[in-house]
Amino acid sequence: MDTPHDCKSVEEIKDALQNNNQALAIAKIQEYLDRQNNIPLNIAITGETGSGKSTFINAFRGIKDGDAGAAPTGVRETTKKPTPYPHPNYPNVTLWDLPGVGGRHFPADQYLSDVGFEKFDFFIILSDTRFRENDVKLAREVQRMKKKFYFVRSKIDNDLRAQKRSQREFSETETKEQIREDCIQSIQSPQVFLVSSFELQKLPEHKRNALLFAMPNISQQIINKKKEAFQAKIKWYASLSAVGAAVPVPGLSIAVDAPLLAGVVTQYVFGFGLDRPSLKRLAEITGVPFDDLMTVIISPLAARKITADLIIKVLSQCASTAALLAAEEGARFIPIIGIPVAMGLSFTATYSTLNFILTKLADDAQRVFEKALQRNTTD
């Protein structure tokens, strides 16, 4: 759901287009997209001491425990006050490591006021066993203060290994479902998520997308949701291209479109974790060699620095897009109808190009995910 500010921006864009004010329309569309891409999101990670808060934060950010910039981990409480950890690729997304709830310094009944609950968009409450009394108290307080929260059951690998050793016929799926049902019964709430099955529907759309793009690719579902969220924005980038095509200057459209496309594709590459730093971190975390991950990547835009020149090179190799761009250049100078036709062709070319690139990169993300998963399932 759009915010009132977003609705106002959309109306301003429509007014600028209706008044044939291309410069204002471009500025308003760019302002709207910049705001959408930089929405601040503050996530509070909490739970009892030893529940795995710091490890969760590091995993979410794609950083190994002990690396530079990682949240410190240990069997004792290592967090004395709320500590921010910005996402390496999305500095607008900050995970806050909160002190363990229920300790003598942070009793549950005054915990939220002590940590400054008002600055957080939502809470993730972790537990490494059954959810305890302090977890339930905290959840009720979060609800009472009209904030959103997730219950997340951490360290399920320990339970899976124990069950695998004790059961002759072991089913990972059934064991995970049993863990989830046990958690639901202990807290009397269906809002329980295993780390591998995070859901996002509870957040406002603009906050949900900020969280989604920053999340690691922990499932096919997450990759698909990222693709859907990126697709929803393509119409705005195509509109930017179309408005740029209204100016009758030879070659201007591609001069505008190439840097625009480079910026959008860069978002896709980082969002899917297909930039080289993210792939190297994934290789270190999973133990799958970086070169092995690279072998399953097909798109020429993955693991590369995205520039306008690279975009032009890729577009020139796509016959349908090249034909649309050539038609747009010619149509712009047809009397009376030329500009509207050029705008339509530019919109179509940008829309189809971004959809095509997005699909290819999403497919690469899936192949990388499956490659990384192979190592974990064979160990």
C-alpha positions as CSV (number, residue, x, y, z in Angstrom):
1,M,0.0,0.0,0.0
2,D,1.4,3.4,-1.0
3,T,1.9,6.1,1.7
4,P,0.0,9.5,1.4
5,H,3.4,11.0,0.3
6,D,3.7,8.4,-2.4
7,C,0.1,9.1,-3.7
8,K,1.0,12.8,-3.8
9,S,4.1,12.1,-5.8
10,V,2.1,10.0,-8.3
11,E,-0.4,12.8,-8.7
12,E,2.4,15.3,-9.3
13,I,3.9,13.1,-12.0
14,K,0.5,12.8,-13.7
15,D,0.0,16.6,-13.6
16,A,3.5,17.2,-15.1
17,L,2.8,14.8,-18.0
18,Q,-0.6,16.3,-18.7
19,N,0.9,19.8,-18.8
20,N,3.6,18.5,-21.2
21,N,6.3,19.5,-18.7
22,Q,8.9,16.8,-19.4
23,A,11.6,18.2,-17.2
24,L,9.3,18.3,-14.2
25,A,7.9,14.8,-14.9
26,I,11.4,13.3,-15.1
27,A,12.4,15.1,-11.8
28,K,9.3,13.9,-10.0
29,I,9.6,10.3,-11.2
30,Q,13.3,10.2,-10.2
31,E,12.4,11.7,-6.8
32,Y,9.8,9.0,-6.3
33,L,12.1,6.2,-7.2
34,D,15.0,7.5,-5.1
35,R,12.7,7.7,-2.1
36,Q,11.5,4.2,-2.7
37,N,15.0,2.9,-3.0
38,N,16.3,4.6,0.2
39,I,13.5,4.0,2.7
40,P,15.1,3.6,6.1
41,L,14.3,0.3,7.9
42,N,15.4,-0.4,11.5
43,I,15.0,-4.0,12.6
44,A,15.3,-4.9,16.2
45,I,16.8,-8.4,16.9
46,T,16.0,-9.6,20.4
47,G,15.5,-12.6,22.6
48,E,17.0,-14.2,25.6
49,T,20.8,-14.3,26.1
50,G,22.3,-17.1,24.0
51,S,19.5,-17.4,21.5
52,G,21.7,-16.6,18.5
53,K,20.9,-12.9,17.9
54,S,24.4,-11.9,16.8
55,T,24.7,-14.9,14.5
56,F,21.4,-14.2,13.0
57,I,22.4,-10.6,12.3
58,N,25.7,-11.7,10.7
59,A,23.9,-14.3,8.5
60,F,21.3,-11.8,7.4
61,R,24.1,-9.4,6.3
62,G,26.0,-12.2,4.6
63,I,29.0,-11.9,7.0
64,K,30.7,-14.7,8.9
65,D,31.0,-14.6,12.6
66,G,34.3,-13.1,13.5
67,D,34.7,-11.1,10.3
68,A,35.4,-7.4,10.3
69,G,32.2,-5.6,11.0
70,A,30.4,-8.7,12.3
71,A,28.3,-8.6,15.5
72,P,30.3,-10.3,18.3
73,T,29.1,-13.7,19.3
74,G,29.6,-15.8,22.4
75,V,27.9,-17.9,25.1
76,R,27.7,-15.0,27.4
77,E,25.7,-11.8,26.8
78,T,28.0,-9.7,24.5
79,T,25.5,-6.9,23.9
80,K,25.2,-4.2,26.6
81,K,23.2,-1.7,24.7
82,P,21.3,-1.5,21.3
83,T,24.1,-1.8,18.7
84,P,23.4,-0.9,15.0
85,Y,24.7,-3.1,12.1
86,P,24.0,-1.6,8.6
87,H,23.6,-4.0,5.7
88,P,26.8,-4.0,3.5
89,N,24.8,-3.5,0.3
90,Y,21.8,-1.6,1.7
91,P,22.9,1.1,4.2
92,N,19.3,2.2,4.6
93,V,18.6,-1.2,6.3
94,T,20.0,-1.5,9.8
95,L,19.8,-4.5,12.1
96,W,20.0,-3.6,15.8
97,D,21.5,-6.2,18.2
98,L,19.6,-5.7,21.4
99,P,20.6,-6.9,24.9
100,G,19.2,-10.2,25.9
101,V,15.7,-9.8,27.4
102,G,15.1,-11.0,31.0
103,G,18.6,-10.4,32.4
104,R,19.1,-8.5,35.6
105,H,19.9,-5.3,33.6
106,F,17.0,-5.7,31.3
107,P,13.9,-7.2,33.0
108,A,11.1,-8.1,30.6
109,D,8.5,-5.7,32.0
110,Q,10.5,-2.6,31.2
111,Y,12.7,-3.9,28.4
112,L,11.1,-2.0,25.5
113,S,11.3,1.4,27.1
114,D,14.9,0.7,28.1
115,V,16.0,-0.1,24.6
116,G,14.0,2.7,22.9
117,F,11.4,0.7,21.1
118,E,10.0,3.8,19.2
119,K,12.9,3.9,16.7
120,F,12.4,0.3,15.4
121,D,10.1,-0.6,12.6
122,F,9.6,-4.1,13.8
123,F,11.0,-6.7,16.1
124,I,12.4,-10.2,15.5
125,I,12.2,-12.3,18.6
126,L,14.6,-15.3,18.5
127,S,14.6,-18.4,20.6
128,D,16.9,-21.4,20.3
129,T,14.4,-23.8,22.1
130,R,10.8,-23.5,23.1
131,F,9.7,-19.9,23.5
132,R,10.0,-19.0,27.1
133,E,7.9,-16.7,29.4
134,N,10.1,-13.7,28.7
135,D,9.6,-14.2,24.9
136,V,5.9,-14.2,25.3
137,K,5.9,-11.2,27.6
138,L,8.0,-9.3,25.1
139,A,5.7,-10.2,22.2
140,R,2.6,-8.9,24.2
141,E,4.4,-5.7,25.0
142,V,5.4,-5.2,21.4
143,Q,1.7,-5.7,20.3
144,R,0.5,-3.4,23.0
145,M,2.7,-0.6,21.7
146,K,1.3,-1.3,18.2
147,K,4.6,-2.5,16.7
148,K,5.0,-5.5,14.4
149,F,7.0,-8.6,15.3
150,Y,8.1,-12.1,14.2
151,F,8.9,-15.1,16.3
152,V,11.9,-16.9,14.8
153,R,13.1,-20.3,16.0
154,S,16.9,-20.3,15.7
155,K,19.5,-23.0,15.8
156,I,17.2,-25.6,14.3
157,D,20.2,-27.4,12.8
158,N,21.0,-28.7,16.3
159,D,17.5,-30.2,16.5
160,L,17.7,-31.7,13.1
161,R,21.0,-33.4,13.8
162,A,19.7,-34.8,17.1
163,Q,16.5,-36.2,15.5
164,K,18.5,-37.7,12.6
165,R,20.7,-39.6,15.1
166,S,17.8,-40.9,17.1
167,Q,15.3,-41.7,14.4
168,R,15.6,-44.6,12.0
169,E,13.3,-43.0,9.4
170,F,14.2,-39.3,9.5
171,S,12.3,-36.6,7.6
172,E,13.7,-33.1,7.7
173,T,10.4,-31.6,6.5
174,E,8.4,-33.4,9.1
175,T,10.9,-32.5,11.8
176,K,10.8,-28.8,10.9
177,E,7.0,-28.8,11.0
178,Q,7.0,-30.5,14.4
179,I,9.4,-27.8,15.7
180,R,7.1,-25.1,14.4
181,E,4.0,-26.7,15.9
182,D,5.7,-27.1,19.3
183,C,6.6,-23.4,19.2
184,I,3.1,-22.4,18.3
185,Q,1.7,-24.3,21.2
186,S,4.2,-22.8,23.6
187,I,3.3,-19.2,22.7
188,Q,-0.3,-19.7,21.5
189,S,0.4,-17.7,18.3
190,P,0.7,-18.8,14.7
191,Q,3.3,-16.1,14.0
192,V,6.3,-18.5,14.3
193,F,8.9,-18.7,11.5
194,L,11.8,-20.9,11.1
195,V,14.8,-19.0,9.7
196,S,14.3,-20.8,6.4
197,S,10.7,-19.8,5.9
198,F,10.5,-16.1,6.6
199,E,7.3,-14.4,5.4
200,L,6.9,-10.7,4.8
201,Q,3.2,-10.0,4.5
202,K,2.9,-8.3,7.8
203,L,4.9,-5.2,6.9
204,P,3.8,-2.1,4.9
205,E,4.8,-2.6,1.2
206,H,7.4,0.1,1.2
207,K,9.1,-1.3,4.3
208,R,8.6,-4.9,3.1
209,N,10.5,-4.2,-0.1
210,A,13.4,-2.6,1.8
211,L,13.6,-5.8,3.9
212,L,13.2,-8.1,1.0
213,F,16.0,-6.7,-1.1
214,A,18.4,-6.8,1.8
215,M,17.6,-10.4,2.7
216,P,19.9,-13.2,1.7
217,N,18.6,-15.7,-0.9
218,I,17.5,-18.4,1.7
219,S,14.8,-19.9,-0.5
220,Q,13.3,-20.0,-4.0
221,Q,10.4,-18.1,-2.5
222,I,12.6,-15.2,-1.5
223,I,14.1,-15.0,-5.0
224,N,10.7,-15.0,-6.6
225,K,9.4,-12.3,-4.2
226,K,12.5,-10.2,-5.0
227,K,11.8,-10.6,-8.7
228,E,8.1,-9.6,-8.2
229,A,9.1,-6.5,-6.2
230,F,11.6,-5.4,-8.8
231,Q,9.1,-6.0,-11.6
232,A,6.6,-3.7,-9.9
233,K,9.0,-0.8,-10.4
234,I,9.8,-1.3,-14.0
235,K,6.8,0.8,-15.2
236,W,8.3,3.8,-13.5
237,Y,11.7,3.4,-15.2
238,A,10.0,2.8,-18.5
239,S,8.1,6.0,-17.9
240,L,11.3,7.9,-17.3
241,S,12.6,6.5,-20.7
242,A,9.4,7.5,-22.4
243,V,9.5,11.1,-21.2
244,G,13.1,11.4,-22.2
245,A,12.1,10.3,-25.7
246,A,9.8,13.3,-26.1
247,V,12.8,15.6,-26.7
248,P,13.6,15.6,-30.5
249,V,17.4,15.4,-30.3
250,P,19.1,12.6,-32.3
251,G,20.6,9.9,-30.0
252,L,19.3,11.5,-26.8
253,S,17.0,8.6,-25.9
254,I,19.8,6.0,-25.7
255,A,22.0,8.6,-24.0
256,V,19.3,8.8,-21.3
257,D,18.3,5.2,-21.3
258,A,21.8,3.6,-20.9
259,P,22.8,5.2,-17.6
260,L,19.2,4.7,-16.4
261,L,19.3,1.0,-17.2
262,A,22.8,0.7,-15.7
263,G,21.5,2.0,-12.4
264,V,18.5,-0.3,-12.4
265,V,20.4,-3.4,-13.4
266,T,23.0,-2.6,-10.6
267,Q,20.0,-2.8,-8.2
268,Y,19.1,-6.2,-9.6
269,V,22.6,-7.5,-9.3
270,F,23.0,-6.5,-5.7
271,G,19.5,-7.5,-4.8
272,F,20.1,-11.0,-6.0
273,G,23.5,-11.2,-4.4
274,L,25.2,-11.6,-7.8
275,D,27.9,-8.9,-7.3
276,R,31.4,-10.2,-6.8
277,P,31.7,-9.2,-3.1
278,S,28.4,-11.0,-2.2
279,L,29.4,-14.1,-4.2
280,K,32.7,-14.2,-2.5
281,R,31.1,-13.9,1.0
282,L,28.7,-16.7,0.0
283,A,31.6,-18.9,-1.1
284,E,33.3,-18.4,2.3
285,I,30.1,-19.1,4.3
286,T,29.0,-22.2,2.4
287,G,32.4,-23.6,1.5
288,V,31.5,-23.7,-2.2
289,P,34.5,-22.3,-4.2
290,F,33.8,-19.0,-5.8
291,D,34.8,-20.4,-9.2
292,D,32.1,-23.1,-8.8
293,L,29.5,-20.5,-8.2
294,M,30.6,-18.5,-11.2
295,T,30.2,-21.6,-13.5
296,V,26.4,-21.6,-13.1
297,I,26.0,-17.9,-13.9
298,I,24.9,-17.2,-17.5
299,S,24.0,-13.5,-17.7
300,P,26.9,-11.3,-18.9
301,L,25.7,-8.7,-16.4
302,A,26.2,-10.7,-13.2
303,A,29.4,-10.3,-11.2
304,R,30.4,-7.3,-13.3
305,K,30.5,-3.6,-12.8
306,I,27.5,-2.3,-14.6
307,T,28.2,0.7,-16.8
308,A,26.3,2.5,-19.5
309,D,28.8,1.1,-22.1
310,L,28.2,-2.5,-20.9
311,I,24.4,-1.9,-21.2
312,I,24.7,-0.6,-24.7
313,K,26.9,-3.6,-25.7
314,V,24.3,-6.0,-24.3
315,L,21.4,-4.2,-25.9
316,S,23.2,-4.2,-29.3
317,Q,23.3,-8.0,-29.2
318,C,19.6,-8.2,-28.6
319,A,17.9,-7.9,-32.0
320,S,14.4,-7.0,-30.8
321,T,15.6,-4.2,-28.5
322,A,17.9,-2.8,-31.1
323,A,15.1,-2.7,-33.6
324,L,12.8,-0.9,-31.1
325,L,15.5,1.7,-30.4
326,A,16.1,2.3,-34.2
327,A,12.4,2.7,-34.8
328,E,12.2,5.1,-31.9
329,E,15.0,7.3,-33.3
330,G,13.2,7.4,-36.7
331,A,9.7,8.0,-35.3
332,R,10.8,11.0,-33.2
333,F,11.0,13.2,-36.3
334,I,7.7,12.3,-37.9
335,P,5.5,15.4,-37.9
336,I,2.7,15.6,-35.4
337,I,2.5,11.9,-34.4
338,G,6.3,11.3,-34.1
339,I,6.8,12.2,-30.5
340,P,3.9,10.2,-29.1
341,V,5.0,7.2,-31.2
342,A,8.6,7.6,-30.0
343,M,7.5,7.8,-26.4
344,G,5.5,4.6,-26.8
345,L,8.4,2.7,-28.4
346,S,10.8,3.9,-25.7
347,F,8.5,2.8,-23.0
348,T,8.1,-0.6,-24.6
349,A,11.9,-1.0,-25.2
350,T,12.8,-0.2,-21.7
351,Y,10.0,-2.2,-20.1
352,S,10.8,-5.3,-22.2
353,T,14.6,-4.9,-21.7
354,L,14.4,-4.7,-17.9
355,N,12.0,-7.6,-17.7
356,F,14.3,-9.7,-19.8
357,I,17.4,-8.8,-17.8
358,L,15.5,-9.3,-14.5
359,T,14.4,-12.8,-15.5
360,K,17.9,-13.8,-16.5
361,L,19.4,-12.5,-13.3
362,A,16.7,-14.2,-11.2
363,D,17.5,-17.4,-13.0
364,D,21.2,-17.0,-12.2
365,A,20.3,-16.3,-8.5
366,Q,18.3,-19.6,-8.4
367,R,21.2,-21.5,-9.9
368,V,23.7,-20.0,-7.5
369,F,21.3,-20.8,-4.6
370,E,21.0,-24.4,-5.7
371,K,24.8,-24.7,-6.2
372,A,25.5,-23.4,-2.7
373,L,22.8,-25.8,-1.3
374,Q,24.4,-28.8,-2.9
375,R,27.4,-28.5,-0.6
376,N,25.2,-28.2,2.5
377,T,23.1,-31.3,1.6
378,T,26.1,-33.5,0.8
379,D,28.1,-32.7,3.9
